[in-house]
Amino acid sequence: MSFFRLWARLAIIFARLQYLMSSHPPNPSILTLLPDATQSDTVRTWCGNAVVAENVGYARTARVLSIVHSRSKNGKNHEDIVFQVRVGDETSWILTDRSVGGGGDSTSSLLPSQTASRTDLAASLSSTDAFDRIVVPAFGKLPALKLYIDDDPVVACTLKLHPDAFFSLADLAGLLPIVNAKARKYNPVSKQSYWYARAVYESIKKKYPDCEEIRGKAYNLRWTHFKLPVPCKISKDELESIEVQWSARTLEISKVVTISQVNSSFLD
């Protein structure tokens, strides 16, 4: 067993011991961010669950501290976004990324061969559903996340939110399905993991202009495919459309009544 895997498993075991020794009863909503086993779901399902009456109150208080854009280190043509979320006095790490429908993650496997006809090329670029997911690692631990994706990605850049900016999990749950809806089909040339990561990252950066951006080792390689000479782009119109829809969705989520509010109304 490699040192990386051993370190990850020890971190999970230690977190599980802390959980079992805790005298505080678990909050059902907290378990979605600090589960005892790694969970993965589509962004539409997970984000939808985050803003229902049972969970939205908690999602409004869980605070995103930083957004980390990373590039695969194990040879995959892949990029992802990881969020550092403050959960009470705990920290959880949450990953979102895009891959081929069904959960595959190889962009190169979808690239057409040199002998493919133009008809085949058009079909390959438009007929495959995208799989945009959320991964919540066991007990919110970063080592558990890296173990699950079987990778130790290289950081390209990190956005650190200004202390005065409050970017909640409910806000995030409003954004990700909108980005997903912008391109439901996976396109290995233009709407792959690079596009998804850039759309999420740039949308947050646009909404929170006072955040601090820290460059990582893979900064100059971000949003570029290993085998394609052109960088992945997201248009100004796409970003503006996402911004407008995100603002509207945030307003809708703010009006969701929590379970505690419903219960109190019955008691009055």
KOLKOL-696808 format. One record per residue: residue in three letters; y, x, z of N, C-alpha, C, O, CB in turn. Coordinates in steps of 0.05 Angstrom, whole numbers, plus 5000, padded with zeros to 4 digits. Glycine has a CB too. Example, Ala and Ser with C-alpha at 12.3 -4.5 7.8 and 13.67 -1.06 7.14 Angstrom:
ALA488652645156491052465156493452645156493452855169491152265181/SER495552575142497952735143500152585157502352685161498852825114/
***
This chain:
MET497650175000500050005000502550185000502750365016500049815025/SER504450124982506850274980508550235005508250045020508450204955/PHE510450425010512250405033513950155031514450025051514050655034/PHE514750085006516449845002514949595011516149435025517149824972/ARG512449565004510849325011510349325041510449115054508249314996/LEU509649565052509149575081511649505097511449355117508249855089/TRP513949605089516449545103517049245102517849125122518749705090/ALA516549115079517048835075515248665093516148475106516748755046/ARG512748735094510748585110511348615140511148425155507948675105/LEU512148855148512848895177515348725184515548625206513349195182/ALA517248715166519648555171518948255175520148125192521748585148/ILE517148155159516247875161514847835187515247635201514447805137/ILE513048015195511547985220513447985244513147825262509448215223/PHE515348165243517348175265518947915267519447815289519148425262/ALA519747815244521247565244519547335254520547155268522347505215/ARG517047325247515247115256514847125286514746915300512547135242/LEU514647365297514447395327516947295341516847155361513947695334/GLN519247355329521747265341521846955340522746825359524147375325/TYR520946845319520946545316519046425337519846225349520046475288/LEU516646535340514746415359515646445388515046275405512046545355/MET517146665394518046715421520646555427521446545451518547005425/SER521946445407524446295412523846045428521945905423525746235386/SER525645985447525345745464526845515452526745285462526345795491/HIS528245555429529745345417528145195397526845325380532345455404/PRO528044925398526544775378527844815350530244825348526444475385/PRO526144825329527244875302528744625292527944405297525044945283/ASN530944685278532444475264531144445236530944635222535444545262/PRO530444195228529144155202530744275179529644375160528643865197/SER533444255181535144355160535044665160535044785138538044255163/ILE535044785183534945075185532445185172532545405160535145165214/LEU530245035174527745135162527845155132526245285120525544945170/THR529845025119530145055090531445325084531145425061531744825079/LEU532745445103534045705099532545925113532746165106536945695108/LEU531145855134529546055149526645955152525645915174530746095178/PRO525345925129522545815130520646025140521246265140521645725102/ASP518345935149516246125159514646245136512946415141514445995180/ALA515046145112513846255088515746225065517346035064511046115082/THR515746415047517646415024517346165008515046075001517246655007/GLN519546035001519545794985521045834959523045994958520845565001/SER520145694938521445714912521545444899519545294900519945914893/ASP523745374887524045114874526145134852527645324851524744884895/THR526244924835528344924815531044884828531244764850527744694794/VAL533144974815535844944827536544644829537944574848537945084810/ARG535644484811536344204812535044064836536343904849535544064786/THR532544124841531144004864532244114890532943954908528144054862/TRP532444374893533344494918536244424924536844344947533044804917/CYS537944444905540844374909541144084915542844004930542544464886/GLY539543914902539643624907538843564936540143404949537843474888/ASN536843694946535943654974538043764994538243655016533243794979/ALA539543964986541444085004543743895010545143925031542544344993/VAL544243704993546643534996545943245002547743074999548443554972/VAL543543185010542842915018543742885047544443075061539742855015/ALA543742635057544842575083543542735106544842815125544542285089/GLU540942785103539442935124540343225127540143345148536542925119/ASN541243345104541743635104544643715099545443935104540043755084/VAL546343525088548943605079550743705101552443885097550243375064/GLY550443595125552143685147551643975153553444135158551543525172/TYR549044055153548344335157549244505134550144735138545344355161/ALA548944405109549744555086552744615086553644815075548944415060/ARG554244435097557144475099557944695118560144805115558544215106/THR556244745138556944945158555745225152556645425162556044855185/ALA553645225135552445485127554345625108555045505087549645445114/ARG555045865114557246005100556246235083554846415093559346105119/VAL556946235057556246465040558246685045560646655042556346375009/LEU557146925052558847155058559247335034561347445030557547305081/SER557147365018557347544995555447454973553547314977556647835003/ILE556147544949554547484925553747744912555547894904556147294905/VAL551247804910550248054900548948014872546947874870548248194920/HIS550048144852548848134825547248394821548248614823551048104804/SER544648354815542848584813541348584787541048384773540848584836/ARG540248814781538748864756535948964763535649134781540249064737/SER533948864749531248944755530749244754531949384737529348804736/LYS529149334772528549624774525749684763525049914759528849724802/ASN524049474760521249524753520649494724518349454716519549334769/GLY522649514707522149504678522549234665522449214641519449604673/LYS522949024681523348764669526148744658528048874667522848544691/ASN526348584637529048534626530148294641530048064632528848464595/HIS531248354664531948134682534248204701534548424709529548054699/GLU535947994707538048024727538047774744537047564736540848054713/ASP538947804769539047574787541547584805543047784805536547564804/ILE541947374820544147354839542947294866541247114869546147134830/VAL543747444887542847394914545247334931547347474930541247644925/PHE545047124948547147044965546447114994544247065004547646734963/GLN548347235008548147275037549447035051551846995048549447555045/VAL547846895066548746645078548546665109546546755120547146405068/ARG550746585121550746585151549846315161550946105154553646645161/VAL547746325177546446075187546646085217544846185230543446055177/GLY548745975228549145995257549646285264551646405256546745875273/ASP547846395280548046685287546046845272545447075279547746725317/GLU544846725251542846865234543946905206545746775198540146705234/THR542647095192543347145164540947095146538747185152544447435160/SER541346945125539146885106540046985079542346975072538446585105/TRP538047075063538547165036537246975017534846905020537547455031/ILE538646874997537646674978538046784949540246874942539146404981/LEU535946764933536046864906536146634886534846434890533647044899/THR537646664865537546484842537346654817538646854814539946294841/ASP535746564798535546704772534446504751533746284757533646944775/ARG534446604727533446454704531146604691531246844688535746394683/SER529146444684526846564669525746354649526946144646524646664688/VAL523546424637522346244617521146004631520146024653520146394601/GLY521345774618520245524630517345574640515745684626520245304610/GLY516845474665514245514676514145754695512145794709512145554655/GLY516345904697516546114717516046394707516146574723514646054738/GLY515546424681515346704671517946844673520046714675514346704642/ASP517947114672520447254674520747484654522347664659520747354702/SER519347464633519647684613521247584590520347424574516847774604/THR523647694587525347634564524147754538524147624517528147734568/SER523147994540522148124516519847984504519348004480521348414523/SER518247834520515947694509516847464490515247374474514247584531/LEU519347374493520247164476521847264452522547104434521946974492/LEU522447514451523847624428522147604403519847694404524847914433/PRO523147504381521547474357520847744345522347944348523047314336/SER518547764333517648014320519348064295520747884285514648004314/GLN519148304285520748384262519748234237521248204217520548674257/THR517348124238516247984214516647684216515747544198513348054211/ALA517847584238518247294241520147194220522147324213519247234269/SER519546954210521246834190523746714204523846694228519746604174/ARG525746644188528146534199527546264213528846194233530246494177/THR525646114202524945864214523645904241524245774261522945704195/ASP521846104242520546174268522646264288522446194311518346384263/LEU524546424278526646534296528246304308528746304332528446724281/ALA529046114292530645894301529145734322530245644342531445714278/ALA526545694317524945534336524645684363524845564384522145484325/SER524245944361523746104386526346114403526146154427522846384379/LEU528646084390531146104404532045844417533945834432533346204386/SER530645624410531645364419529645174432530344964442532945224396/SER527045244431525045054439523845094467522244944476522845054419/THR524745304480523545374506525345294529527745374530523045674507/ASP524345134547525945054570526445284589524845464592524444834586/ALA528845284600529545494620528545414647528345174654532645534621/PHE527845604663526945564691528945694709528745934714524045664695/ASP530845544719532845644738531945574766531545344772535745534732/ARG531545774783530345724809531945824832533845984829527545854810/ILE531245734856532245834881529845944896527745814898533745614897/VAL530146174908527946294925529146344952531146494955526846554912/VAL527946224972528746265000526446425014524346315017529345995015/PRO526946675021524746835032523946755060525446625074525547125031/ALA521646845068520646785095522746885116523547115116517946925100/PHE523546695133525446755155528146865144529646985159524246955174/GLY528646815118531146905106531447205103533547305098533346815123/LYS529247355105529347645105529347755077527847675059526947755120/LEU531147955072531348085046528848225038528048215015533648275046/PRO527448375056524948495048522848295038521348355020523848655072/ALA522748065051520847855042521547755014519747694999520847615062/LEU524147745008524947664981524047864961523047794939528047624981/LYS524548124967523748334948520748344944519748394922524748604957/LEU519248284965516348274963515448044945513548074930515048244991/TYR516747824948516047584932516547624903514847554886517647344942/ILE518747744895519347794867518148054857518348114833522347794863/ASP516848204875515548454868517448644853516848754832513048394850/ASP519748684866521848844854523748934875524048794896523248694831/ASP525049154871527249254888529649294871530349524864526449514904/PRO531049074863533149094843535449284850535949334873534348824838/VAL536749394829538949564832541549394831541949234813539049794810/VAL543249434851545749284853547649364830548249594826547049314880/ALA548649154816550749204796553449174808555249344804550349014772/CYS553848954822556448904836556148694857554248534856558548824815/THR557948704876557848514899560648394903562648534902556948654924/LEU560648134907563147994914563047934944561147804954563447724898/LYS564948024959565147964987567447764991569747824984565648225004/LEU566747535003568747325006570847405026570247535046567447065014/HIS573347335021575547385040575047225065573947005064578347305027/PRO575647335089575147195114576346915115575346735129576247355137/ASP578546875101579846605101578546415082579246175082582746645094/ALA576846515064575546335045572946235056571246395066575046485018/PHE572445975055569945865065568345745042568945535031570545635086/PHE566445895033564645815011562045735024560445895032564146054991/SER561545475025559245365039556845335021557045364997559945095051/LEU554545295034552145255019552344995003551144974982549645245038/ALA553844795013554244544999555844604973555244484952555744345016/ASP557744784974559244864950557444994930557544924906561545054958/LEU555645164939553745304922551845094909551245114885552245514937/ALA550944904925549144704915550544534893549144404877548144524937/GLY553144524894554544374873554744534847554744424825557344304882/LEU554944804849555244974826552745014809552844974785556245244835/LEU550545084821548245174806547144974787546445044764546045254825/PRO546844714794545944524774547744494750546844424728545544254787/ILE550344534754552244524732551844744713551844704688555144524743/VAL551344984723550745214705548145164690547945224666550545474722/ASN546145064704543644994692543944794669542744824648541644884712/ALA545644594673546044384653547544494628547344374607547644154665/LYS548944714631550444824608548544934587549244954564552245044618/ALA546145004595544245114576541445054587540245224601544645424571/ARG540344824580537644744590535444904576533244944587537244444586/LYS536044994552534045144537534445444541536645544542534245074507/TYR532145584543532245874547532446004519530845954502529645974562/ASN534446174516534846314491534846614498536546714512537546234477/PRO532846764488532647054495534947224486535147454495530047154484/VAL536547124468538747274457541347204472542947384478539147224428/SER541846954478544446874489544346714515546446704528545846714468/LYS542146584522542146414545539746484563538046324570542046114537/GLN539546744569537446844586538346904614540446804623536147094573/SER536947074629537747134656540447264658541847224678535647324669/TYR541247424638543847554638546047344637548047364652544047744614/TRP545747154619547746944617547946784643550146724653547146754593/TYR545646704654545646544678546946694701548646584715542746464686/ALA546246944705547447104727550447134723551947114742546047384728/ARG551247174698554147214693555646954697557846954708554547314664/ALA554446724689555746474692556246404721558346314729554146254678/VAL554146454738554346404766556446594779558146504794551646434780/TYR556146844773557847054785560847004778562547004795556947334777/GLU561346974752564146944743565346674752567746664757564246954712/SER563746474755564846214764565746244793567846134800562645994762/ILE564246374810565046414838567446594839569346544855562646534854/LYS567446814823569746994823572246854815574446914825569147234805/LYS572046664796574346524786575446334808577846294810573646364761/LYS573646204823574446014843575646154868577346054881572145844851/TYR574546394874575546544897576646814888575347024891573146594917/PRO579046814877580247054865580947274886581347504879582746984850/ASP581047204912581747394932579247554942579547724960583047264955/CYS576947494932574547634941574647924932575847994912571947494931/GLU573248094947573148384941570648444924568448354931573148554967/GLU571048584902568748654885568148944889569849124886569448594855/ILE565549004895564649274900562649344878560649194874563349304928/ARG563049554864561349634842558849784852559049944871562849814822/GLY556549724840554149854848553150044826554650094806551949654853/LYS550750154829549750354811549350254783549650404763547150464821/ALA548649994780548049884754550449734742550149564724545749694756/TYR552849794752555249644743555649654713556149454700557749744757/ASN555349894701555849924672553649814655553849804631556350214666/LEU551349744667549149634652548849334654547249214640546549764662/ARG550549214671550248924676550748764651552348834634552148834698/TRP549248534649549548344627548848454600549848354580552348234627/THR547248664599546348774574543348784573542048854593547549054569/HIS542248724550539348724546538449004539539749154525538548524524/PHE536049074550534949344544534549394514534949614504532349384559/LYS533749174500532949214472534949104452534649144428530349084467/LEU537048974462539048864443541649004447542449064469539448554448/PRO543049074425545449234427547949084436549949204442546049364400/VAL547848814436550148654443550048554472547848484481550448414424/PRO552248564486552348454514552248154514553148024495554748564529/CYS551248044535551247754539553947664547555247794564549147674559/LYS554947444535557647354541557547064550555846914543559447384516/ILE559546994566560046714573562946664565564746804572559546654603/SER563346454549565946404538567946294559567246194580565746204515/LYS570446324552572646224569572445924572572945804594575346304558/ASP571645784550571345494551569145414570569345214584570845384523/GLU566945564569564645504587565445524616564845354632562345684581/LEU566945744622567745784650569745564659569545474682569146064653/GLU571545494642573445284649572145014653572844864670575645254628/SER570144954636568644704638567044704664566944504678566744674614/ILE565744924671564344944696566144904720565544764739562845224699/GLU568545024719570545004740571344714745571444624768572945174734/VAL571844564723572644284726570444114738570843954756573544174698/GLN568044154727565743994737565044064765564243894781563344044718/TRP565244324772564644414799566644284819565744194841564744714801/SER569144274813571144154830570543854835570743754857573944184818/ALA569743714813569043434815566543394832566443214849568643314788/ARG564643564828562143544844562543604873561343484891559943734832/THR564243804879564943874906566243634921565643584944566844114907/LEU567943494906569143254918567043034924567142904944571343144899/GLU565143004905563042804909561342874934560742704950561242794885/ILE560743134937559043214960560543184986559343115006558243514956/SER563143224985564743195010564742905020565342865044567643285005/LYS564142715003564142435011561342345021561042115029565042264988/VAL559342515019556642435028556642405059557542585073554542645019/VAL555742185068555642125097553142255109550942225098555741825102/THR553442395131551242525144549642325161550542105167552142755162/ILE547242405168545542235185546842175212546741955222542742365189/SER548042385224549342345250551642145248552141995266550442615260/GLN553142155225555241965221554241675218555441485228556942035196/VAL551941645204550741385201549741275228550141045235548341405182/ASN548541455244547541375271549841295289549641095303545941595284/SER552041445288554341385305555641115298556640975315556341605304/SER555541055272556740795263555140565274556240355279556840785233/PHE552440595277550840385288551340345318551140125329547940445283/LEU552040575332552440565360555140445367555540335389552240835372/ASP557140465349559840365355559940055355562039945359561840465334/
***
